[in-house]
Amino acid sequence: MASEIEKIQTEYLNTLNRQLFIPEDLDYRILDRNIELLGKLNIIENSAISIFDLYQNKHIYLSPRFETIFGFCINKAHKEGNEYFDKKVHPNDALDAMKIASYFFNTALALPSKERKNYKLINDYRIKNGEGKYIRVIEQFQALELDKHGNIWLALCVMDLSPNQDISLPLQNKVLNFKTGELFHFPGTSKKVNLSDREKEILGLISEGLISKEIAGNLFISVHTVNTHRQKILEKLNVTNSIEAIKLSKEYGLIS
């Protein structure tokens, strides 16, 4: 596992190095303005917010919420750099998180520069809080500022507690184009999420157009049980409705 992580880390760094920054063209007064705005936002928001500098490859701003919500030590985080956060990630999620970051970044660089700020990577995964306990968080990551050559320079990260605290589930992810509302899922990650035979059966019936009451009658179970299974299916696939669940499950071969 360690060698595979090192390989993915190398690939990710090689991806970052595709961007050629000219230091004198980076106006860090833009950063100061963003920090001032985020500082005001921190008063009314309960999210932990950070700014990542892709030129320096490190977090250059961490809001106080990282301490109050997650129990992180901001001074230690700045001192240790990326390693501090890497050690917080559940080992079973770490590899996928790096693969997704590399895939997302490569995808972003393939877009016209004017479209690179339209996409947001959303990961739901496990981290260790200040008490050493694993919790689920939702992390949203998007380009905040491009340099004048179109390079992705500053990235905004917003982290919240996930409403789903099922620690048994692996990392879930999706990409949102917040201009169009279109959702995308990365290949090779959510495939590892297995639906039970009953969940597949229920999802198959949903895809045929049956409602919960009809499914309950067909399977000789209660409507409540059907709805519980439906909710669990959405959580496992990290989607918000049955249409997305059916589409994703067919793509992954979970149902025909």
C-alpha positions in Angstrom: 0.0 0.0 0.0 2.8 2.4 0.9 4.5 2.1 -2.5 1.2 2.6 -4.3 0.5 5.7 -2.3 4.0 7.0 -3.1 3.3 6.3 -6.8 0.0 8.2 -6.7 1.7 11.1 -4.8 4.3 11.2 -7.6 1.7 11.3 -10.3 -0.2 14.0 -8.5 3.0 16.2 -8.1 3.8 15.6 -11.8 0.3 16.8 -12.6 0.8 19.9 -10.5 4.1 20.6 -12.2 2.3 20.8 -15.6 1.5 24.3 -14.5 4.3 26.7 -15.1 4.0 29.7 -12.7 5.9 32.9 -13.0 6.4 34.1 -9.4 6.5 37.8 -10.3 3.1 37.5 -12.0 1.4 36.2 -8.8 -0.2 39.2 -7.0 -0.7 38.0 -3.4 -2.8 41.1 -2.6 -5.6 39.0 -4.1 -5.0 36.5 -1.3 -5.3 39.2 1.3 -8.6 40.3 -0.1 -9.9 36.7 -0.1 -8.8 36.2 3.5 -10.5 39.3 4.6 -13.7 38.2 2.9 -13.4 34.6 4.3 -12.8 36.1 7.8 -16.1 37.8 7.7 -17.8 34.7 6.4 -16.3 32.7 9.3 -18.4 34.8 11.7 -21.7 33.5 10.2 -20.7 30.1 8.7 -20.0 26.9 10.6 -17.7 25.5 7.9 -13.9 25.2 8.2 -12.4 27.0 5.2 -8.9 26.9 3.8 -7.0 28.3 0.8 -4.5 26.1 -0.9 -1.7 27.7 -2.9 -0.8 25.4 -5.9 2.3 27.4 -6.6 3.7 26.7 -3.1 1.8 23.4 -2.8 0.5 24.2 0.7 -2.4 25.6 2.7 -1.8 29.3 3.2 -5.0 30.1 5.1 -6.9 27.9 7.6 -9.9 29.3 9.4 -10.4 29.0 13.2 -13.2 26.5 12.6 -10.6 23.8 12.0 -9.9 24.0 15.7 -13.4 24.5 17.0 -15.1 21.9 14.8 -12.5 19.3 14.2 -10.0 19.8 17.0 -7.1 20.4 14.6 -4.1 22.5 15.7 -3.7 25.3 13.2 -0.2 26.2 14.2 0.9 22.5 13.9 -0.9 22.3 10.6 1.1 25.2 9.2 4.3 23.9 10.6 3.9 20.3 9.3 2.2 21.3 6.0 0.4 18.7 3.9 1.7 15.8 6.0 -0.5 17.0 8.9 -3.7 16.6 6.9 -2.5 13.4 5.2 -2.1 11.7 8.6 -5.7 12.6 9.5 -7.3 10.7 6.6 -8.5 7.2 7.2 -5.9 4.8 5.6 -8.6 3.1 3.5 -9.6 6.5 2.0 -6.2 8.0 1.5 -5.3 6.3 -1.8 -8.7 7.0 -3.4 -8.5 10.6 -2.2 -5.2 11.1 -4.0 -6.3 9.3 -7.1 -9.4 11.5 -7.2 -7.4 14.7 -6.6 -5.1 13.8 -9.5 -7.9 12.8 -11.8 -9.9 16.0 -11.0 -6.9 18.2 -11.5 -6.0 16.6 -14.9 -9.7 17.0 -15.9 -9.6 20.7 -14.9 -6.5 21.4 -16.9 -8.1 19.9 -20.0 -10.8 22.5 -19.8 -10.6 26.0 -21.3 -9.2 28.3 -18.6 -12.5 30.3 -18.5 -14.3 27.1 -17.4 -11.9 25.9 -14.7 -13.7 27.8 -11.9 -17.1 26.2 -12.7 -16.4 22.8 -11.2 -16.4 21.7 -7.6 -15.0 18.4 -6.3 -17.1 17.0 -3.4 -15.6 14.2 -1.2 -17.4 12.5 1.7 -14.7 10.6 3.7 -13.3 9.7 7.1 -10.8 11.8 9.1 -9.4 11.6 12.6 -10.5 14.5 14.8 -8.6 16.1 17.6 -9.8 13.3 20.0 -8.4 10.6 17.7 -11.8 9.5 16.7 -12.8 8.9 13.1 -15.6 11.0 11.8 -17.1 11.6 8.3 -16.6 15.0 6.7 -17.8 16.6 3.4 -15.0 18.5 1.7 -15.7 20.8 -1.3 -12.8 21.9 -3.4 -12.8 24.4 -6.3 -10.5 26.8 -8.1 -10.7 30.2 -6.4 -8.2 32.3 -8.4 -6.3 31.7 -11.7 -3.2 33.5 -12.5 -3.1 35.7 -15.6 -1.9 32.7 -17.7 -4.9 30.6 -16.8 -3.1 28.4 -14.3 -5.1 27.3 -11.3 -3.3 29.2 -8.6 -5.5 29.4 -5.4 -8.0 26.8 -4.5 -10.8 27.1 -2.0 -11.6 24.2 0.4 -14.7 24.1 2.6 -15.0 21.3 5.1 -18.1 20.3 7.1 -19.3 17.4 9.2 -21.1 14.9 7.0 -24.8 14.3 7.9 -24.0 10.6 7.3 -21.7 9.4 10.1 -21.6 5.7 9.0 -17.9 5.1 9.4 -18.1 1.7 7.7 -18.6 3.3 4.3 -15.6 4.2 2.1 -14.9 7.5 0.4 -17.7 8.8 -1.7 -17.2 11.5 -4.4 -18.8 13.5 -7.1 -18.1 16.6 -9.2 -20.6 19.4 -9.5 -20.7 21.9 -12.3 -22.4 24.7 -10.3 -23.1 26.7 -13.5 -25.3 24.0 -15.0 -26.1 21.8 -11.9 -24.8 18.7 -13.7 -23.3 16.0 -11.5 -20.4 13.7 -12.4 -18.9 10.6 -10.7 -15.3 9.5 -11.1 -14.6 6.0 -12.5 -13.1 3.4 -10.3 -14.0 4.7 -6.9 -17.7 4.2 -6.0 -17.5 0.8 -7.8 -16.3 -0.7 -4.5 -19.6 0.2 -2.8 -21.6 -3.0 -2.9 -25.4 -3.2 -2.6 -26.9 -6.1 -0.8 -29.1 -8.5 -2.8 -32.2 -7.0 -1.3 -31.1 -3.5 -2.1 -30.4 -4.5 -5.7 -33.8 -6.2 -5.9 -35.5 -3.0 -4.6 -33.5 -0.7 -6.9 -34.4 -3.0 -9.9 -38.1 -2.6 -9.1 -37.7 1.1 -8.7 -36.1 1.3 -12.1 -39.2 -0.5 -13.5 -41.4 2.3 -12.1 -42.8 0.7 -9.0 -43.5 2.9 -6.0 -42.7 1.8 -2.4 -46.2 0.4 -1.7 -46.1 -1.8 -4.8 -42.5 -3.0 -4.0 -43.6 -3.8 -0.4 -46.5 -5.9 -1.8 -44.3 -7.7 -4.3 -41.6 -8.6 -1.7 -44.0 -9.2 1.3 -42.3 -6.6 3.4 -43.5 -3.3 5.0 -43.4 0.1 3.3 -41.2 1.3 6.1 -38.7 -1.4 5.3 -38.7 -0.5 1.6 -38.1 3.2 2.4 -35.3 2.3 4.8 -33.6 0.3 2.0 -34.1 3.2 -0.4 -32.4 5.6 1.9 -29.5 3.2 2.5 -29.1 2.8 -1.3 -28.8 6.6 -1.7 -26.3 6.8 1.1 -24.1 4.0 -0.3 -24.1 5.5 -3.8 -23.7 9.0 -2.5 -26.6 10.3 -4.6 -29.6 12.4 -3.8 -32.4 10.7 -5.7 -33.5 7.4 -7.2 -32.9 8.5 -10.8 -29.2 9.1 -10.0 -29.0 5.8 -8.1 -30.4 3.9 -11.0 -28.1 5.6 -13.5 -25.0 5.0 -11.4 -25.8 1.4 -10.5 -26.3 0.5 -14.2 -23.0 2.2 -15.0 -21.3 0.1 -12.3 -23.1 -3.1 -13.3 -24.9 -3.4 -9.9 -28.2 -3.8 -11.6 -29.1 -4.6 -15.2 
